[in-house]
Amino acid sequence: MVTNSGSQELTEAERKRLERFERAKANRRGRKAPTVMPSRLARTSAFAPRKKGLITDSGFQRLYVVRPHTVVEVRGRELGSQHRDALYALFRMRAKRTEMAPQDGARPLPYYHTETTWRALLSATGRTAHVNNLGTMLRVFEELRSVSFRFYQGDFAQYEAATQSGRLAAAGYSDNLLGRIEWDGITLDSRVKVAYGEWVRDMFESRTLASIDGETYFKLRSDYAKAFWPFIDSQPDYTWVPVETLAELAGRDYKAETTRQRLKFREECRQAFEDMTNAGGLASWTCEETGSGRAKSYRYRYVHALPKQGSLALQTPGIEGSETT
């Protein structure tokens, strides 16, 4: 299909790309330094909402599902909040794209990496810029590098149907998130270079990305808030989220839990939403009951602290395309 636009003609692919650009422009929230990452990493439960008691057995294997957004299998060890923090700090630094030409003269291959300093990385995570923290940061990167992620395309229903019939669950990609890690010293201003795996590269190349407010993320104190905020902030059209989805983001099955466990989890949710509000991410939030009896559930409604660019344009007649900074 070809679309006419004045004297120019757009292909179907170009038209869809333009539509995505316009949607992205309207959904901007005026962030000063957004954390840009593959969208599936903003909507996954592959990072447990805790820092201690993680399973470090190399034989560890678990499937993480957030319906209908992501189906991810992690192998090698369990990851926690500190691993999410380190990864988001890298994405906050922004990735650089370079090309490497194969020796056989084939087409150059794109390569993505982040190059910064230990001081900048520690600052991005809100940690004290002290040399004692360098070793901890490096260890977390190496643990991330040792873990294999298997990302499945399609939704969980397709995955479940395929596995029950003994088939490989649709198309997918298995890779490490991080590649080679280089550093030229152990002082705060020493340079650090971290390469990304091929899956991350492909997500950057295809622009399958999400943008979250990293400043708010690193102000959060609750591990549950850190599990919820990327999902909430990367979904510009969402105004509420069911408790079942919040449970999946925390790696839990809400419907399978006892009454006591559900009560405790809803208390964790309350504290997490208060934390997101105090950190400046949300303007307000409420929890409402839905259904009754055994079908009773809960829904968390929220108002984002930063209005979308499209909303700003509607509120400010005569000013088009401006972005709050």
N, C-alpha and C positions, 0 to 999 in steps of 0.2 A: 504494500500500500504506500502511496505517495501523497503527502499533504501539501497544498499550496499555501505559502505564506508570503504575500506580496510577490516579488520576483524570484523568491527562493523556494526550493522544494525540499521537504523534509521526508526522510524515510520513516517507516514505522518505528524503528529502533531509536532514531533521533527524536521523534515526537515524544516517545515514552520517557527518554532521558530528560527532555525539556520539562515534561510534566513533573517528573521527580524533583527536578531543580526548583520548580515553582512551589511545590509542596514543602520542600525543605526550607525554602526562603520564608514561607508563611509560618512555619513551625518554629523558627528561631526564637530563642528566649533572651537574646542579648547578653549571652555569657561572655566574660572577658577572655577566659582561657579554658575553653571546653576540652574535656577528655574525649578524644575521638577513637573509637575502637570498633572491631567487628560486632555487628548488632547481636549476634548469638551470645557473645561474651557478656553482654549487658542483661541478657534474659535467660540466664542459666543458673542452676542450683549446684554447679560443680564445685563450689567453694563452701565448705561447711561454715556456719555462723559461730565459729569459736576459734581460739588460738591454741588451746591445749587439748590433750587427749586425742590427738589425731592418729589415725592408723598409718604406721610407716612401713608396714610389711610390703616388700616389693611384689608380692603376689596379689596385692589389693586390686579389686576390680568391682566397679559399681556403675549402674546405669542411673543417670539423673534426668528426670523428665519435668518439664514445665509446659503443660498443655495450653495451647497447641503450638507453642513457639519453638521449643528445643528438645531434642533427644540426644543426649551426650553420654558417651561411655568413657570413664576415666580408669586408666590402668597404671599401676606403679606405686602409688601411695595416695592417701587422702590429703586433700588440700584444704586450707582454712583461710581465715580472714587476712592473715599476714601475707599469704600468696596473692590474694585478690588486691591487697593494698600495693604490693610491689608491681604487679602487672598494670594496674591503673596509673601508677606513678609514671611508668614507662610511656604509656599512651598519652599521658598529660604532657610529656615532653615533645610529642609529635614525632612521627616516623619520617625518615628520609628515604627517598627512592633513588636508587642508582641502577645502572645496567651493567651486566657482566657478559662479555662476548666469549662464547665457547671457542676453544682452539680450532675446531673443525670449520670455523667460519659460518656456523649456523646463526640463526636469529638471536640477538642479544636477549638475555633473560633478566627480568626485573628482580630487584633485591631490595628488601626493606630492613632498616635498622634504626635504632635510636642511639645518638651519640651525645653524651652530656658529661657531668661531673658527679662525683659522689655527693658533694654538697647540694647540688641541685636536686638530686634524687631524694635525699633525706628531707630537704625542704619541701618537696612536692608531697611527701607523705605526712608532713607535720612532725616528723621525728627531730630530735635535737641533732644539730650538725656537730657530731663528735666522732672521732676516729674509732671509738669502741663500737659504734653502730655499723661500721663498714663491713665487718665480718658477718654480722647478722644479715645485712642486705644481700651480700654475695651468696650466703648459704641459701637464702630463700629463692634467689634466682636459679641456683643450681638444682634445687628441689623441683622448681617449676619445669626446668629443662629436662628433668629425668622422667616426667610424666607424659604418657601418651594419651591424646584426646582422639576419640572417634566420634565425628559429627555425622549424624544421619539427616538426609533430606526427607521431607514429608513430615507428617504428624505422628503422634504416638499410636493412633489406631492402625495406621499402615505398618508401623514397626511391629506392633503386637501381632497383627494378622500374619505377617511374614515369618516371625520367629516361631509362632505356634505351628506353622506348617513346615518348619525346618529349613526355610529359605533364608538367604541373606537379605536383610531388611533394606531394600531399595538401594539407591545410590548413597554414597557417603564419602568420608575423607578421614583417614587416620594419620595423625602427625603430632609432633611436639610443637608447643606454642613458641618456644624460644630455641634459637640455634646457638651459635658460637658467642661466648662472652669474653670480652677482652678488657683489660684495664692496664694503664701504664704506671700505676703507683698506688700507694696506700695512704696518701694524704687526701684531705678533703677536696682539694682542687685537682686531683688526678683525673684524667679522662677515662670514661667508661663507654664501651660500645657493645650494644646487645643486638644481635641479629634475630629476626623473626623467622618462624617456620614457614613452610610453603602454604599451609592453609591460611595463615594470617595474611601472607602476601596476596593470595588469590582474593581474599575479602577486600583488601585495599584496592586491588586492580579492578574489581567489579563494583566498587563503591557500595558494597553491602555493609554499611557502617551505621553507627549510632553515636550520638553526641550527648554526653552527660555533664552535669555541673560538678567538676572535680573539686572545686573549692568547698562546696557543701559536703560532698562525700567524705573528704578528709577532716571535716569538723565533727563528724558523727562519732559517738562514743559506743553506741550499741552495735554489737555484731549483727543483730537481726536487722537493724536499720541499714547497715551496709549491704545486707543481702537484698533488701527491698528497694532501696533508693535507685540503683541503676535501672531496674525494670520500670519503676514509676517515671523516672525522668526521661527515659528513652521512648516513652509512649505518649507523644504530645496530644493525642486525641482522647486519651483515657481520663476519666474523672472519678473512677472507683475501681476497686479490686476486691474480689471475693476472698474470704479467709482461706478457702481451699488452695487458691493460687499462691497466697503468701506462704502457706505451709509447704507447697512444692518448691518455692524459692529457697526455703530453709532445709530442703531435703527430707521433708516429712510427708506423711499421708494422713491428713486431718481426719478423714472418715474412719480410718482404722484405729484411731487413738481412743483411749479411755476418756471418760468425762473429766477426770482430774487432769489428764494431760492436755485436753482441749482448753480447760480453764487457764492452765499455766501458759499455754501458747498464746491465748488471747491477751493475757497480761503482758507477755513479751511484745505482742503487736502494739498494744497501747503505749508502752514505753518507747518502742521504735518510732511510732508516729509523732510522739512528743519530741523525740530526739530530732527527727527530720524538720519539725517546726522550729525548734530552738536553734537549729543550725542554719535557718534561713531558706530552706528548700521549699517548705510548704507554708502557705498563709494560714490555713486552717484544715481541720479534718473532723469527721464524725464517724461513729460506728452505728449501723442500723441492723436490726434483725430482719430476716426474710424467712417466709414459710412459718410452719408451726409443727409442734410435736417432733417426731423423729426426722422430719424433713427440715427442721429449723436450721438456719445457717446465719452467717453474718457477712456484711458488706462494708468495706471501709471507703467512704467518700472523702475526697480531698480537693483542695484548691491550691494550685501551684503558686508559689510566691512571685514568679516572674511570668507575666502574660506573654502569649505567643506574639510573634511579629504581626501576624494577621489581625490579632485583636487590637494591637497598638494602632494599626493603620485605620481600623474602624473607629477607634476612640479619638483619633487625631485628624480631623478633616483637613485636606489641603497639604498634608505631608505624606508623601509616598516613598516607600523603599528605605525609610530611615531605620537605623538599628540602634537601640540603646546600648551603650558601652559602659 
